[in-house]
């Protein structure tokens, strides 16, 4: 069992502090969710304002 699954099973939420367009469009985020039990994302809105 992966360490991330061991954290997730008793109720620990695993979050990424990073969002990129590529992460969302190439399937990486889906892999993180299904394979690493990632349950949330956060970001710096100032950086998002400057994204193209």
N, C-alpha and C positions, 0 to 999 in steps of 0.2 A: 504494500500500500504506500502511495506517495505521501510525503510529509504534509503536503497541502491538503490532501484528503483527510489525514489524521487531525488537522486543525479544523477543517470544515465540519466533520461528523459531530463533534460535540457543540457546534453552534457558532464557531468563530467565523466572522465574515472576512474574506480576503479581498482586498481592493488594490487596484492599480492606480498609481498616481501619474498617469500618463495617457493621453489620448492623441492619436495621430490619425489622419485620414487613411493612411495605409493600414493601420491596425484594424480599422473598421471595414475596409473594402476588400482586403485580401484573405479574410478568413482567420487571421491570427487571433482576433478576439474570441471568435467561436471556439477555437482550439483551447485558449486559456480557460474558457468557461467549462468546456466538457472534460478537458484533460487535467486541469490544475485547480478546479473548483473555485475559480474567481467569481465573486458575487457582486462586485461593484467597481465603479470607476470614479475618479475625481480629476479635476483639472484646474488650471489657473485661467480664469476668464479673460484676463488681460492678454495672455498669449493667444487665446482663441480669437480675440478681436483683431489681432494682427495677422492671422492665418489667411492664406489666399485660397 
